[in-house]
């Protein structure tokens, strides 16, 4: 495996712009993206968002990531990662194959989050503003060393932060 093969997880609440950030990071590092929103739709015709369903989605995402990393493909995981255990699971995948590991937590002002969620059309995410408010209280703090990226501004602001913050 190449020493530059990396697994970057993009974590944060609904509407913060994780997918936009994940795409920009993937472009910078020529990486593939795996999204829980897409994987959930592939695995479950009728999505329930139960803890068991969520565990299966994260297990599947991590298994796909492991296979891609073993083939020297860098990966960006686009998921809420609201639980510390989910972030540990991703770190274990990177450690298991000798890939570099990094966490990017995407934050955003609440008024921008509401605007973004209300404006969504045609995206894989099924999150509503009410779901955002629920998870705002359930999101476990990121304990590992990580980068906080504020996505309240423009795409140029995101690109500048990615260039400065990511190794």
VOVEXPA-500215 format. One record per residue: residue in three letters; residue number from 1; x, y, z of N, C-alpha, C in turn. Coordinates in nm, 4 decimals. Layout:
% VOVEXPA-500215
ATOM   res     n       n.xx       n.yy       n.zz      ca.xx      ca.yy      ca.zz       c.xx       c.yy       c.zz
ATOM   Ala   NUM          X          Y          Z          X          Y          Z          X          Y          Z
...
This chain:
% VOVEXPA-500215
ATOM   res     n       n.xx       n.yy       n.zz      ca.xx      ca.yy      ca.zz       c.xx       c.yy       c.zz
ATOM   Unk     1     0.0840    -0.1180     0.0000     0.0000     0.0000     0.0000     0.0882     0.1240     0.0000
ATOM   Unk     2     0.0466     0.2225    -0.0753     0.1182     0.3489    -0.0811     0.1048     0.4222     0.0518
ATOM   Unk     3     0.2135     0.4888     0.0928     0.2079     0.5622     0.2197     0.1157     0.6833     0.2108
ATOM   Unk     4     0.0739     0.7189     0.0902    -0.0174     0.8319     0.0775    -0.1628     0.7874     0.0644
ATOM   Unk     5    -0.1877     0.6581     0.0718    -0.3258     0.6117     0.0698    -0.3902     0.6559     0.1998
ATOM   Unk     6    -0.5066     0.7190     0.1878    -0.5673     0.7770     0.3072    -0.7160     0.7480     0.3140
ATOM   Unk     7    -0.7635     0.7467     0.4368    -0.9068     0.7368     0.4661    -0.9415     0.8637     0.5421
ATOM   Unk     8    -1.0260     0.9455     0.4816    -1.0693     1.0705     0.5441    -1.2183     1.0590     0.5697
ATOM   Unk     9    -1.2577     1.0768     0.6960    -1.4009     1.0770     0.7236    -1.4478     1.2215     0.7370
ATOM   Unk    10    -1.5627     1.2485     0.6776    -1.6245     1.3799     0.6838    -1.7500     1.3640     0.7681
ATOM   Unk    11    -1.7459     1.4221     0.8869    -1.8519     1.4066     0.9860    -1.9191     1.5409     1.0119
ATOM   Unk    12    -2.0410     1.5355     1.0594    -2.1144     1.6569     1.0953    -2.2632     1.6336     1.0843
ATOM   Unk    13    -2.3370     1.7301     1.1308    -2.4827     1.7193     1.1301    -2.5400     1.7399     0.9904
ATOM   Unk    14    -2.6677     1.7075     0.9764    -2.7386     1.7253     0.8504    -2.7350     1.8725     0.8099
ATOM   Unk    15    -2.7188     1.8976     0.6807    -2.7265     2.0330     0.6289    -2.5997     2.1152     0.6426
ATOM   Unk    16    -2.4958     2.0589     0.7036    -2.3711     2.1344     0.7182    -2.2921     2.1390     0.5877
ATOM   Unk    17    -2.3277     2.0538     0.4937    -2.2578     2.0512     0.3651    -2.1487     1.9464     0.3587
ATOM   Unk    18    -2.1683     1.8358     0.4320    -2.0681     1.7283     0.4320    -2.0402     1.6782     0.2915
ATOM   Unk    19    -2.1433     1.6581     0.2133    -2.1242     1.6011     0.0800    -2.0449     1.6959    -0.0088
ATOM   Unk    20    -2.0736     1.8241    -0.0023    -1.9971     1.9228    -0.0799    -1.8508     1.9201    -0.0383
ATOM   Unk    21    -1.8256     1.9190     0.0915    -1.6883     1.9148     0.1429    -1.6213     1.7845     0.1017
ATOM   Unk    22    -1.6927     1.6724     0.1158    -1.6352     1.5422     0.0795    -1.5949     1.5401    -0.0677
ATOM   Unk    23    -1.6784     1.5952    -0.1535    -1.6449     1.5994    -0.2971    -1.5206     1.6836    -0.3233
ATOM   Unk    24    -1.5101     1.7970    -0.2551    -1.3938     1.8846    -0.2741    -1.2661     1.8162    -0.2247
ATOM   Unk    25    -1.2757     1.7475    -0.1112    -1.1591     1.6753    -0.0581    -1.1206     1.5620    -0.1531
ATOM   Unk    26    -1.2195     1.4887    -0.2028    -1.1925     1.3775    -0.2941    -1.1222     1.4268    -0.4205
ATOM   Unk    27    -1.1637     1.5415    -0.4715    -1.0978     1.5983    -0.5890    -0.9519     1.6308    -0.5582
ATOM   Unk    28    -0.9272     1.6902    -0.4422    -0.7909     1.7309    -0.4049    -0.6988     1.6099    -0.3943
ATOM   Unk    29    -0.7496     1.4982    -0.3414    -0.6657     1.3813    -0.3161    -0.6907     1.2667    -0.4141
ATOM   Unk    30    -0.7644     1.2929    -0.5224    -0.7945     1.1894    -0.6200    -0.8487     1.0646    -0.5508
ATOM   Unk    31    -0.9458     1.0860    -0.4638    -1.0029     0.9782    -0.3827    -1.1444     0.9450    -0.4279
ATOM   Unk    32    -1.1890     0.8264    -0.3910    -1.3276     0.7859    -0.4133    -1.4108     0.8258    -0.2916
ATOM   Unk    33    -1.5406     0.8398    -0.3124    -1.6314     0.8771    -0.2032    -1.7299     0.7632    -0.1786
ATOM   Unk    34    -1.7523     0.7343    -0.0522    -1.8601     0.6440    -0.0113    -1.9525     0.7243     0.0789
ATOM   Unk    35    -2.0833     0.7229     0.0479    -2.1836     0.7992     0.1238    -2.2821     0.7037     0.1898
ATOM   Unk    36    -2.3069     0.7252     0.3174    -2.4067     0.6411     0.3852    -2.5447     0.6609     0.3242
ATOM   Unk    37    -2.5783     0.7812     0.2807    -2.7105     0.8044     0.2215    -2.7325     0.7146     0.1004
ATOM   Unk    38    -2.6307     0.7007     0.0175    -2.6406     0.6181    -0.1036    -2.6421     0.4694    -0.0668
ATOM   Unk    39    -2.5531     0.4290     0.0226    -2.5455     0.2883     0.0629    -2.6761     0.2441     0.1278
ATOM   Unk    40    -2.7346     0.3284     0.2121    -2.8620     0.2939     0.2771    -2.9697     0.2672     0.1725
ATOM   Unk    41    -2.9751     0.3497     0.0691    -3.0765     0.3296    -0.0362    -3.0502     0.2022    -0.1160
ATOM   Unk    42    -2.9217     0.1657    -0.1305    -2.8883     0.0413    -0.1999    -2.9292    -0.0810    -0.1167
ATOM   Unk    43    -2.9119    -0.0711     0.0137    -2.9366    -0.1858     0.1015    -3.0823    -0.2023     0.1414
ATOM   Unk    44    -3.1559    -0.0926     0.1516    -3.2911    -0.0983     0.2070    -3.3895    -0.0251     0.1170
ATOM   Unk    45    -3.4853    -0.1018     0.0639    -3.5877    -0.0395    -0.0185    -3.6747     0.0523     0.0663
ATOM   Unk    46    -3.7134     0.0021     0.1847    -3.7899     0.0826     0.2807    -3.6989     0.1140     0.3975
ATOM   Unk    47    -3.6568     0.2385     0.4054    -3.5604     0.2765     0.5091    -3.6321     0.3117     0.6384
ATOM   Unk    48    -3.5831     0.2533     0.7483    -3.6443     0.2732     0.8798    -3.5581     0.3606     0.9713
ATOM   Unk    49    -3.4298     0.3686     0.9426    -3.3352     0.4460     1.0235    -3.3280     0.3953     1.1677
ATOM   Unk    50    -3.3399     0.2646     1.1830    -3.3251     0.2028     1.3145    -3.1755     0.1897     1.3469
ATOM   Unk    51    -3.1426     0.1706     1.4744    -3.0015     0.1486     1.5086    -2.9406     0.0292     1.4343
ATOM   Unk    52    -3.0160    -0.0780     1.4192    -2.9664    -0.1969     1.3478    -2.9413    -0.1648     1.2001
ATOM   Unk    53    -3.0331    -0.0949     1.1372    -3.0157    -0.0569     0.9969    -2.8927     0.0327     0.9818
ATOM   Unk    54    -2.8778     0.1293     1.0708    -2.7625     0.2193     1.0656    -2.6324     0.1420     1.0835
ATOM   Unk    55    -2.6300     0.0472     1.1763    -2.5094    -0.0349     1.1973    -2.4743    -0.1103     1.0694
ATOM   Unk    56    -2.5750    -0.1680     1.0024    -2.5494    -0.2411     0.8781    -2.4941    -0.1488     0.7699
ATOM   Unk    57    -2.5448    -0.0268     0.7621    -2.4968     0.0699     0.6627    -2.3500     0.1036     0.6888
ATOM   Unk    58    -2.3160     0.1318     0.8151    -2.1766     0.1651     0.8476    -2.0849     0.0441     0.8276
ATOM   Unk    59    -2.1325    -0.0748     0.8631    -2.0524    -0.1958     0.8390    -2.0235    -0.2126     0.6905
ATOM   Unk    60    -2.1252    -0.1934     0.6074    -2.1090    -0.2069     0.4624    -2.0141    -0.1003     0.4085
ATOM   Unk    61    -2.0307     0.0223     0.4534    -1.9430     0.1300     0.4084    -1.7978     0.0993     0.4454
ATOM   Unk    62    -1.7755     0.0532     0.5677    -1.6388     0.0240     0.6120    -1.5794    -0.0944     0.5363
ATOM   Unk    63    -1.6605    -0.1921     0.5043    -1.6100    -0.3060     0.4270    -1.5719    -0.2623     0.2848
ATOM   Unk    64    -1.6550    -0.1794     0.2236    -1.6217    -0.1269     0.0900    -1.4940    -0.0432     0.0964
ATOM   Unk    65    -1.4815     0.0382     0.2010    -1.3621     0.1212     0.2170    -1.2381     0.0345     0.2312
ATOM   Unk    66    -1.2477    -0.0717     0.3106    -1.1338    -0.1621     0.3307    -1.0859    -0.2186     0.1966
ATOM   Unk    67    -1.1792    -0.2639     0.1150    -1.1423    -0.3224    -0.0145    -1.0766    -0.2193    -0.1057
ATOM   Unk    68    -1.1304    -0.0988    -0.1083    -1.0725     0.0056    -0.1928    -0.9343     0.0471    -0.1423
ATOM   Unk    69    -0.9191     0.0600    -0.0122    -0.7885     0.0956     0.0446    -0.6843    -0.0117     0.0142
ATOM   Unk    70    -0.7247    -0.1373     0.0203    -0.6315    -0.2466    -0.0111    -0.5853    -0.2390    -0.1560
ATOM   Unk    71    -0.6654    -0.1783    -0.2408    -0.6275    -0.1579    -0.3805    -0.5582    -0.0239    -0.4036
ATOM   Unk    72    -0.5090     0.0381    -0.2960    -0.4377     0.1671    -0.3015    -0.5243     0.2831    -0.3484
ATOM   Unk    73    -0.6542     0.2751    -0.3230    -0.7442     0.3855    -0.3548    -0.7757     0.4608    -0.2266
ATOM   Unk    74    -0.7465     0.5894    -0.2245    -0.7836     0.6721    -0.1096    -0.9350     0.6902    -0.1083
ATOM   Unk    75    -0.9890     0.7029     0.0113    -1.1344     0.7070     0.0285    -1.1744     0.8238     0.1172
ATOM   Unk    76    -1.2844     0.8875     0.0805    -1.3500     0.9856     0.1658    -1.4848     0.9253     0.2040
ATOM   Unk    77    -1.5095     0.9150     0.3348    -1.6370     0.8640     0.3836    -1.7242     0.9822     0.4224
ATOM   Unk    78    -1.8390     0.9911     0.3575    -1.9344     1.0999     0.3788    -2.0500     1.0430     0.4603
ATOM   Unk    79    -2.0497     1.0744     0.5893    -2.1510     1.0206     0.6798    -2.1615     1.1108     0.8015
ATOM   Unk    80    -2.2701     1.1010     0.8723    -2.2848     1.1833     0.9915    -2.1846     1.1429     1.0993
ATOM   Unk    81    -2.1569     1.0147     1.1141    -2.0658     0.9673     1.2188    -2.1024     1.0315     1.3521
ATOM   Unk    82    -2.2294     1.0226     1.3890    -2.2767     1.0894     1.5111    -2.2302     1.0199     1.6385
ATOM   Unk    83    -2.1876     0.8959     1.6271    -2.1424     0.8192     1.7437    -1.9911     0.7991     1.7368
ATOM   Unk    84    -1.9265     0.8127     1.8508    -1.7813     0.7927     1.8582    -1.7440     0.6531     1.8077
ATOM   Unk    85    -1.8260     0.5529     1.8372    -1.7963     0.4158     1.7947    -1.7897     0.4044     1.6423
ATOM   Unk    86    -1.8711     0.4801     1.5711    -1.8670     0.4782     1.4242    -1.7346     0.5352     1.3737
ATOM   Unk    87    -1.6851     0.6381     1.4392    -1.5565     0.6976     1.4006    -1.4417     0.6020     1.4329
ATOM   Unk    88    -1.4510     0.5333     1.5452    -1.3498     0.4333     1.5821    -1.3484     0.3206     1.4793
ATOM   Unk    89    -1.4661     0.2776     1.4360    -1.4757     0.1711     1.3353    -1.4011     0.2122     1.2079
ATOM   Unk    90    -1.4177     0.3348     1.1641    -1.3482     0.3824     1.0440    -1.1971     0.3894     1.0684
ATOM   Unk    91    -1.1569     0.4377     1.1853    -1.0132     0.4429     1.2178    -0.9530     0.3028     1.2144
ATOM   Unk    92    -1.0259     0.2052     1.2669    -0.9764     0.0674     1.2677    -0.9567     0.0141     1.1266
ATOM   Unk    93    -1.0425     0.0536     1.0333    -1.0263     0.0129     0.8928    -0.8943     0.0694     0.8398
ATOM   Unk    94    -0.8713     0.1989     0.8622    -0.7473     0.2620     0.8137    -0.6260     0.1963     0.8779
ATOM   Unk    95    -0.6303     0.1791     1.0091    -0.5174     0.1172     1.0794    -0.4919    -0.0250     1.0295
ATOM   Unk    96    -0.5991    -0.0978     1.0010    -0.5872    -0.2370     0.9591    -0.5181    -0.2555     0.8254
ATOM   Unk    97    -0.5218    -0.1528     0.7411    -0.4572    -0.1629     0.6092    -0.3399    -0.0665     0.5957
ATOM   Unk    98    -0.3050     0.0029     0.7029    -0.1899     0.0929     0.6999    -0.2129     0.2234     0.6261
ATOM   Unk    99    -0.3363     0.2673     0.6185    -0.3669     0.3941     0.5505    -0.3610     0.5102     0.6501
ATOM   Unk   100    -0.3304     0.6277     0.5995    -0.3389     0.7480     0.6819    -0.4858     0.7725     0.7146
ATOM   Unk   101    -0.5130     0.8286     0.8317    -0.6510     0.8515     0.8755    -0.6662     0.9953     0.9210
ATOM   Unk   102    -0.7752     1.0557     0.8796    -0.8017     1.1931     0.9189    -0.9524     1.2140     0.9334
ATOM   Unk   103    -0.9890     1.2971     1.0307    -1.1292     1.3318     1.0541    -1.1475     1.4798     1.0233
ATOM   Unk   104    -1.2494     1.5097     0.9437    -1.2889     1.6464     0.9163    -1.4309     1.6622     0.9673
ATOM   Unk   105    -1.4497     1.7500     1.0646    -1.5834     1.7796     1.1151    -1.6318     1.9068     1.0479
ATOM   Unk   106    -1.7457     1.8956     0.9797    -1.8020     2.0096     0.9088    -1.9061     2.0755     0.9993
ATOM   Unk   107    -1.8898     2.2046     1.0188    -1.9854     2.2834     1.0966    -2.0380     2.3956     1.0089
ATOM   Unk   108    -2.1477     2.4544     1.0529    -2.2122     2.5561     0.9719    -2.3084     2.6333     1.0611
ATOM   Unk   109    -2.3365     2.7578     1.0263    -2.4329     2.8347     1.1047    -2.5727     2.7742     1.0870
ATOM   Unk   110    -2.6518     2.7820     1.1922    -2.7831     2.7159     1.1913    -2.8777     2.7749     1.0870
ATOM   Unk   111    -2.8714     2.9046     1.0616    -2.9607     2.9625     0.9605    -2.9266     2.9097     0.8212
ATOM   Unk   112    -2.7976     2.8904     0.7920    -2.7567     2.8336     0.6633    -2.8005     2.6872     0.6546
ATOM   Unk   113    -2.7885     2.6134     0.7638    -2.8328     2.4731     0.7658    -2.9808     2.4643     0.7303
ATOM   Unk   114    -3.0628     2.5463     0.7934    -3.2071     2.5424     0.7656    -3.2345     2.5740     0.6189
ATOM   Unk   115    -3.1688     2.6763     0.5669    -3.1853     2.7112     0.4245    -3.1492     2.5939     0.3339
ATOM   Unk   116    -3.0353     2.5301     0.3616    -2.9884     2.4201     0.2772    -3.0837     2.3023     0.2807
ATOM   Unk   117    -3.1271     2.2653     0.4000    -3.2169     2.1498     0.4116    -3.3489     2.1793     0.3413
ATOM   Unk   118    -3.4028     2.2992     0.3609    -3.5304     2.3359     0.2974    -3.5200     2.3408     0.1451
ATOM   Unk   119    -3.4002     2.3687     0.0923    -3.3815     2.3838    -0.0524    -3.3451     2.2531    -0.1226
ATOM   Unk   120    -3.3229     2.1446    -0.0483    -3.2763     2.0189    -0.1098    -3.3793     1.9617    -0.2058
ATOM   Unk   121    -3.3280     1.9216    -0.3211    -3.4079     1.8448    -0.4164    -3.3143     1.7495    -0.4883
ATOM   Unk   122    -3.3576     1.6291    -0.5091    -3.2810     1.5334    -0.5867    -3.1548     1.4818    -0.5209
ATOM   Unk   123    -3.1413     1.4986    -0.3911    -3.0228     1.4494    -0.3220    -3.0562     1.3176    -0.2535
ATOM   Unk   124    -2.9538     1.2374    -0.2277    -2.9752     1.1076    -0.1622    -3.0176     1.1237    -0.0168
ATOM   Unk   125    -2.9876     1.2384     0.0426    -3.0228     1.2601     0.1831    -3.1735     1.2786     0.1983
ATOM   Unk   126    -3.2264     1.2170     0.3030    -3.3688     1.2304     0.3335    -3.3912     1.3125     0.4603
ATOM   Unk   127    -3.2871     1.3817     0.5055    -3.2934     1.4561     0.6313    -3.3820     1.5794     0.6185
ATOM   Unk   128    -3.4568     1.6055     0.7249    -3.5372     1.7261     0.7363    -3.4772     1.8134     0.8469
ATOM   Unk   129    -3.5275     1.9355     0.8588    -3.4779     2.0231     0.9641    -3.5122     1.9669     1.1027
ATOM   Unk   130    -3.6257     1.9016     1.1147    -3.6646     1.8394     1.2420    -3.5666     1.7284     1.2804
ATOM   Unk   131    -3.5210     1.6524     1.1815    -3.4215     1.5470     1.2080    -3.2896     1.6113     1.2507
ATOM   Unk   132    -3.2530     1.7204     1.1853    -3.1322     1.7929     1.2260    -3.1410     1.8326     1.3740
ATOM   Unk   133    -3.2544     1.8912     1.4142    -3.2692     1.9365     1.5529    -3.2589     1.8191     1.6510
ATOM   Unk   134    -3.3138     1.7041     1.6129    -3.3058     1.5848     1.6991    -3.1598     1.5412     1.7150
ATOM   Unk   135    -3.0889     1.5320     1.6037    -2.9504     1.4831     1.6086    -2.8541     1.5854     1.6683
ATOM   Unk   136    -2.8916     1.7110     1.6653    -2.8076     1.8146     1.7259    -2.7831     1.7810     1.8734
ATOM   Unk   137    -2.8830     1.7229     1.9379    -2.8711     1.6860     2.0795    -2.8110     1.5477     2.1010
ATOM   Unk   138    -2.8065     1.4652     1.9951    -2.7571     1.3273     2.0068    -2.6139     1.3103     1.9569
ATOM   Unk   139    -2.5630     1.4078     1.8848    -2.4305     1.3981     1.8233    -2.3228     1.3943     1.9319
ATOM   Unk   140    -2.2449     1.2870     1.9324    -2.1381     1.2730     2.0318    -2.0163     1.3519     1.9859
ATOM   Unk   141    -1.9545     1.4278     2.0764    -1.8383     1.5084     2.0381    -1.7271     1.4224     1.9783
ATOM   Unk   142    -1.6547     1.4795     1.8826    -1.5400     1.4116     1.8226    -1.4246     1.4215     1.9225
ATOM   Unk   143    -1.3770     1.3065     1.9689    -1.2722     1.3027     2.0708    -1.1329     1.2979     2.0108
ATOM   Unk   144    -1.1198     1.2362     1.8941    -0.9904     1.2256     1.8268    -0.9454     1.3623     1.7776
ATOM   Unk   145    -0.8148     1.3711     1.7522    -0.7630     1.4907     1.6853    -0.8362     1.5022     1.5517
ATOM   Unk   146    -0.8816     1.6225     1.5204    -0.9554     1.6408     1.3959    -0.9513     1.7864     1.3517
ATOM   Unk   147    -0.9952     1.8061     1.2297    -1.0018     1.9386     1.1690    -1.1474     1.9820     1.1693
ATOM   Unk   148    -1.1715     2.1059     1.2078    -1.3065     2.1622     1.1998    -1.3092     2.2569     1.0813
ATOM   Unk   149    -1.3996     2.2314     0.9893    -1.4127     2.3114     0.8679    -1.5470     2.3830     0.8723
ATOM   Unk   150    -1.5458     2.5147     0.8702    -1.6695     2.5936     0.8715    -1.7190     2.6102     0.7286
ATOM   Unk   151    -1.8362     2.5543     0.7029    -1.8933     2.5548     0.5687    -2.0111     2.6521     0.5591
ATOM   Unk   152    -2.0017     2.7639     0.6274    -2.1084     2.8640     0.6221    -2.0933     2.9568     0.5020
ATOM   Unk   153    -1.9758     2.9564     0.4397    -1.9469     3.0515     0.3320    -1.9532     2.9915     0.1939
ATOM   Unk   154    -1.8626     3.0382     0.1084    -1.8627     3.0010    -0.0341    -1.7781     2.8757    -0.0588
ATOM   Unk   155    -1.7892     2.8234    -0.1814    -1.7052     2.7100    -0.2214    -1.5581     2.7484    -0.2182
ATOM   Unk   156    -1.5283     2.8724    -0.2508    -1.3901     2.9197    -0.2452    -1.3387     2.9143    -0.1006
ATOM   Unk   157    -1.4240     2.9505    -0.0056    -1.3860     2.9420     0.1366    -1.3540     2.7973     0.1746
ATOM   Unk   158    -1.4355     2.7032     0.1265    -1.4130     2.5604     0.1556    -1.2781     2.5176     0.0986
ATOM   Unk   159    -1.2547     2.5513    -0.0277    -1.1298     2.5116    -0.0926    -1.0087     2.5687    -0.0184
ATOM   Unk   160    -1.0188     2.6930     0.0258    -0.9078     2.7540     0.1004    -0.8832     2.6808     0.2318
ATOM   Unk   161    -0.9902     2.6465     0.3027    -0.9747     2.5743     0.4288    -0.9158     2.4356     0.4056
ATOM   Unk   162    -0.9615     2.3667     0.3006    -0.9086     2.2337     0.2705    -0.7584     2.2428     0.2410
ATOM   Unk   163    -0.7184     2.3413     0.1616    -0.5770     2.3569     0.1260    -0.4898     2.3819     0.2484
ATOM   Unk   164    -0.5410     2.4598     0.3422    -0.4636     2.4959     0.4606    -0.4662     2.3861     0.5660
ATOM   Unk   165    -0.5812     2.3217     0.5827    -0.5986     2.2319     0.6961    -0.5571     2.0888     0.6721
ATOM   Unk   166    -0.5734     2.0385     0.5517    -0.5456     1.8979     0.5262    -0.4009     1.8789     0.4829
ATOM   Unk   167    -0.3385     1.7748     0.5370    -0.2001     1.7447     0.4990    -0.1981     1.6656     0.3718
